[in-house]
């Protein structure tokens, strides 16, 4: 795919975030979609492509009054929406559609008509070979690789705590963040143990909410109310649904391949990146992301965060909305990472990074099962 040929011209999250017990998942999708269409100055009649995860795209199309020429219902967990962006970009370039709506809505806290986890968390292969041994949900599945990661690199559980501390600092600057009170490394380590080595403050939130994007060709991008954000590079990959069968517990093959493809397509170096979003279902995932995407050498990400490189005022602002640890996490977080990338490049983020021109949003699906990487820029080339 060609760099900068497709742009994001609409982006918004649900009207409310956090705990929304009166709203179903379908309604959350619709609320995010309507807010995004308003952001782009479009109506349902202007949309001819639709993608969604969790809710079937044909159901959502009918609910919104859209007659699509292209649909994508890819559901691979938290990075589904990065894959939707990549697939939509290809569809627009191929002339299959002109204007794509990508939606997300999840009642992760209130569980109103919630669809539940994708099959790879406890279905089929994992159900036979992992669930009987106790590896059935994220806190017990992610522990398997992280224990090997810590041991190999000579790290301790408390070396993950600065991730939670720094992201709470970013959340304190965001009025829509769920948790804003500052925390210390001691606070993180003394919070309730969930599944060793994860304490409560190393684990993502459970919230309700959603978001949506609208993509169209770059040659139409200046016809919309807000400055366009161009898609410079994309990547996706998968390693498989069984955490016990990962090629290497201290690195994610899917992360590496997805990131390599996105950077190659964008034609940029790591020094060109002004802002970074790495899906943080647990405190260790940004460490893997920093290393597997090439921003840090193996084993050096924890010190990189502890030295405040990712904090406000640091050299590589990371998860500036507060992340899944403090901003919100409805179950599949990838949409919120991209929303923050777009806010930063539009120059409207609550914790704005001065002069941000290139942002990378990286998502994970399952326990390192799938990865998606999108590189955004505010110039097409």
C-alpha positions in Angstrom: 0.0 0.0 0.0 1.1 3.5 -0.7 2.1 6.0 2.0 -0.4 8.8 2.7 -3.0 7.8 0.1 -5.7 7.5 2.8 -6.6 9.8 5.7 -8.6 9.9 8.8 -11.2 12.6 8.5 -13.4 11.8 11.4 -12.6 10.6 14.9 -14.5 10.6 18.2 -15.3 8.5 21.3 -18.6 7.9 23.0 -20.3 10.8 24.7 -19.7 9.2 28.1 -16.9 7.0 29.2 -16.4 4.8 32.3 -19.6 3.3 33.8 -22.6 3.5 31.5 -25.1 0.9 32.8 -28.1 2.2 30.7 -26.4 1.7 27.3 -26.0 -1.6 25.3 -23.0 -2.4 23.2 -24.9 -1.8 20.0 -25.9 1.6 21.3 -22.2 2.4 22.3 -21.2 1.6 18.7 -23.9 3.9 17.4 -23.1 6.7 19.8 -19.4 6.6 18.8 -20.4 6.4 15.1 -22.8 9.4 15.2 -20.2 11.5 17.1 -17.7 10.6 14.5 -20.0 11.4 11.6 -20.7 14.8 13.2 -17.0 15.3 13.6 -16.5 14.7 9.9 -19.6 16.6 8.8 -21.1 13.4 7.2 -24.3 11.4 7.4 -25.0 7.7 7.0 -25.7 8.3 3.3 -22.1 9.3 2.8 -20.7 6.1 4.2 -20.2 3.1 1.9 -17.8 0.9 3.9 -18.2 -0.3 7.5 -16.0 -2.3 9.9 -16.7 -3.4 13.5 -15.4 -5.9 16.1 -17.8 -7.5 18.5 -20.9 -6.2 16.9 -21.5 -7.6 13.4 -21.0 -4.9 10.8 -24.2 -5.8 8.9 -26.2 -5.3 12.1 -24.6 -2.0 12.8 -25.1 -0.9 9.2 -28.8 -1.5 9.4 -29.0 0.2 12.8 -27.3 3.3 11.4 -29.1 3.3 8.1 -25.9 2.6 6.1 -25.9 0.6 2.8 -22.3 -0.7 2.6 -20.4 -1.8 -0.5 -17.6 -3.2 1.7 -17.7 -4.8 5.2 -15.1 -6.1 7.6 -16.0 -8.0 10.8 -12.4 -9.0 11.8 -12.4 -9.9 15.5 -9.0 -10.7 16.9 -9.2 -8.9 20.3 -7.7 -5.5 21.2 -5.9 -4.8 17.9 -8.9 -5.6 15.7 -9.3 -1.9 14.9 -5.7 -1.5 13.7 -6.4 -4.3 11.3 -9.6 -2.6 10.3 -7.7 0.6 9.4 -5.2 -1.5 7.3 -7.9 -3.4 5.5 -10.0 -0.2 4.9 -6.9 1.5 3.5 -6.5 -1.3 1.0 -10.2 -1.3 0.1 -10.2 2.4 -0.6 -7.0 2.2 -2.7 -8.6 -0.7 -4.6 -11.8 1.3 -5.3 -14.0 -1.1 -3.4 -15.4 1.8 -1.4 -14.8 5.5 -0.8 -15.6 6.3 2.8 -15.2 3.8 5.6 -16.7 4.0 9.1 -14.8 1.9 11.8 -16.7 1.5 15.1 -16.1 0.2 18.5 -18.4 -0.2 21.5 -18.0 -2.3 24.6 -19.9 -2.6 27.9 -16.9 -4.0 29.6 -17.9 -2.9 33.0 -21.7 -2.9 33.0 -22.0 -6.0 30.7 -25.2 -4.7 28.9 -25.7 -7.1 26.0 -22.0 -7.8 26.1 -20.6 -10.2 23.6 -17.7 -11.5 25.7 -14.2 -12.4 24.8 -13.2 -13.8 21.4 -12.9 -17.6 21.0 -9.2 -17.7 21.4 -9.5 -17.0 25.2 -10.5 -20.5 26.2 -11.9 -22.0 23.0 -10.7 -24.9 20.9 -7.0 -25.4 21.2 -6.6 -23.3 24.4 -9.6 -25.1 25.9 -7.8 -28.4 25.4 -4.3 -27.6 26.2 -4.1 -24.5 28.5 -7.4 -24.0 30.3 -7.2 -27.3 32.2 -3.9 -26.1 33.7 -5.2 -22.7 34.8 -4.3 -20.5 31.9 -7.7 -19.2 30.9 -8.0 -15.4 31.2 -5.6 -12.5 30.6 -4.1 -12.2 34.2 -3.2 -15.9 34.2 -2.1 -16.1 30.5 0.1 -13.0 30.4 2.0 -14.2 33.5 3.6 -17.0 31.6 5.8 -14.9 29.3 6.4 -12.1 31.7 8.0 -14.3 34.3 10.5 -15.5 31.8 11.0 -11.9 30.6 11.9 -10.8 34.1 14.2 -13.7 34.8 16.0 -13.5 31.5 16.7 -9.7 31.9 17.5 -9.8 35.6 14.4 -7.7 36.5 12.0 -7.8 39.4 8.3 -7.2 39.5 8.8 -3.7 40.9 10.7 -2.8 37.7 7.3 -2.9 35.9 5.7 -0.5 38.4 7.1 2.8 36.8 4.9 2.0 33.8 1.8 2.4 36.0 3.2 5.4 37.8 4.1 7.4 34.6 0.8 6.6 32.9 -1.1 7.9 35.9 0.8 11.1 35.5 -0.5 11.4 31.9 -4.0 10.5 33.1 -3.9 13.3 35.6 -3.8 15.7 32.6 -6.8 14.1 31.0 -10.3 15.2 32.2 -11.9 12.0 30.8 -9.5 9.6 32.5 -11.0 7.1 35.0 -8.2 7.4 37.5 -6.2 10.7 38.0 -4.7 10.5 41.6 -1.0 10.1 41.5 0.6 6.7 42.5 4.1 5.7 43.5 6.1 2.6 42.9 5.2 1.5 46.5 1.5 2.1 45.9 1.7 -0.2 42.8 3.6 -2.9 44.6 1.4 -2.7 47.7 -1.9 -2.9 45.8 -3.7 -6.3 45.9 -2.0 -9.2 44.2 -4.1 -10.4 41.2 -1.9 -13.0 39.6 1.8 -13.0 40.4 3.7 -10.9 39.4 0.7 -8.6 38.6 -0.7 -6.4 41.3 -4.0 -4.6 40.8 -2.4 -1.3 39.7 -0.4 -3.2 37.0 -3.7 -4.4 35.5 -6.0 -2.6 33.1 -9.3 -1.1 34.0 -12.8 -2.4 33.3 -14.9 0.3 31.8 -17.7 1.0 29.2 -17.2 3.1 26.1 -16.3 3.1 22.5 -14.9 5.1 19.6 -15.0 5.4 15.8 -13.0 6.6 12.8 -13.9 7.6 9.3 -11.3 7.1 6.5 -11.3 8.3 2.9 -8.9 9.0 0.2 -6.2 11.6 0.7 -7.3 13.6 -2.3 -10.7 14.3 -0.6 -9.1 15.0 2.9 -9.2 18.7 2.8 -12.9 18.8 2.2 -13.7 18.1 5.9 -14.0 20.3 9.0 -10.8 19.2 10.7 -7.2 18.8 9.6 -6.7 15.3 8.1 -4.5 12.7 9.7 -2.7 10.6 7.1 -2.0 6.9 7.3 1.7 6.5 6.6 2.3 2.9 7.3 0.5 -0.2 8.5 1.3 -3.7 9.7 -0.3 -6.8 11.1 0.8 -10.3 12.1 -0.1 -13.2 14.3 1.7 -15.9 16.2 -1.2 -18.1 17.3 -3.8 -18.3 20.0 -1.8 -20.4 22.5 0.4 -18.5 24.9 2.3 -21.7 25.8 3.4 -22.1 22.2 4.9 -18.6 21.7 8.2 -18.8 19.8 10.0 -16.7 22.5 8.5 -15.7 25.8 10.7 -12.6 26.0 9.6 -11.1 22.7 6.5 -11.1 20.5 7.0 -12.3 16.9 3.7 -10.7 16.0 4.9 -7.4 17.5 8.2 -7.5 15.6 6.7 -8.3 12.2 3.8 -5.9 12.4 6.1 -3.1 13.5 8.7 -3.8 10.8 6.0 -3.8 8.1 4.5 -0.5 9.3 7.9 1.3 9.5 9.0 -0.1 6.1 5.8 1.1 4.5 6.0 4.5 6.1 9.7 4.9 5.2 10.6 6.5 8.5 13.1 5.9 11.3 12.4 5.7 15.0 13.9 9.2 15.4 11.0 10.5 13.3 8.4 9.4 15.8 7.1 12.2 18.1 4.5 10.2 20.0 3.8 6.6 20.7 0.8 4.6 21.9 1.3 0.9 23.0 -1.6 -1.1 24.1 -1.2 -1.6 27.9 -3.5 -4.3 29.1 -0.9 -5.0 31.7 2.2 -3.0 32.8 4.6 -5.3 31.0 3.1 -4.9 27.5 4.6 -1.4 26.8 8.0 -2.9 27.7 7.6 -5.6 25.1 6.3 -3.0 22.7 9.2 -0.6 23.2 11.7 -3.4 22.5 9.9 -5.3 19.8 9.2 -2.1 17.8 12.8 -1.2 18.1 12.7 1.8 20.4 14.8 0.0 23.0 17.2 -2.9 23.0 16.1 -6.1 24.6 15.9 -5.8 28.4 16.3 -2.0 28.4 12.7 -0.8 28.3 12.1 -0.9 32.0 15.0 1.4 32.7 14.0 3.6 29.8 10.6 4.1 31.5 12.1 4.5 35.0 14.4 7.2 33.6 11.2 9.1 32.6 11.8 9.1 28.9 8.1 8.3 28.4 6.8 10.7 31.0 5.5 14.2 30.5 8.5 16.2 29.1 10.3 13.0 28.2 12.0 12.2 24.9 9.3 9.7 23.8 5.8 10.5 25.1 4.0 7.2 25.6 0.3 6.5 26.2 -0.4 10.1 26.8 -4.1 9.6 27.5 -3.3 7.5 30.5 -3.6 4.2 28.7 -5.6 1.1 29.6 -4.1 1.3 33.1 -5.6 4.7 34.0 -7.6 6.2 31.1 -10.1 3.4 30.2 -10.1 -0.2 29.0 -13.4 -1.6 27.9 -11.9 -5.0 26.9 -10.5 -4.2 23.4 -8.4 -1.1 23.8 -6.9 -0.5 20.3 -9.5 2.0 19.2 -8.6 4.3 22.1 -4.9 4.2 21.3 -5.6 5.4 17.8 -8.0 8.1 19.0 -5.2 9.6 21.1 -2.8 9.4 18.2 -5.2 11.4 16.1 -5.9 13.9 18.9 -2.2 14.5 19.2 -1.7 15.1 15.5 -4.7 17.3 15.3 -3.2 19.3 18.2 -6.2 18.9 20.5 -5.1 16.3 23.0 -5.6 17.2 26.7 -1.9 16.4 27.3 -0.7 17.8 24.0 2.9 16.9 22.8 4.3 20.1 21.3 4.9 19.9 17.6 3.7 16.2 17.2 3.9 15.2 13.5 4.2 11.4 13.6 2.5 9.0 15.9 2.7 5.3 16.2 -0.3 3.3 17.6 0.4 -0.4 18.3 -2.1 -2.9 19.5 -2.2 -6.5 20.7 -4.9 -9.1 20.4 -5.1 -12.0 22.8 -2.0 -12.8 24.8 0.5 -11.7 22.2 -1.6 -13.7 19.6 -2.1 -10.9 17.1 -0.6 -7.4 16.6 -1.5 -4.4 14.5 0.6 -1.2 14.0 -0.5 2.0 12.4 1.7 5.0 11.8 -0.1 8.3 11.5 1.2 11.7 10.2 -0.2 15.1 9.7 1.5 15.3 6.3 0.9 12.8 3.5 4.5 12.3 2.6 
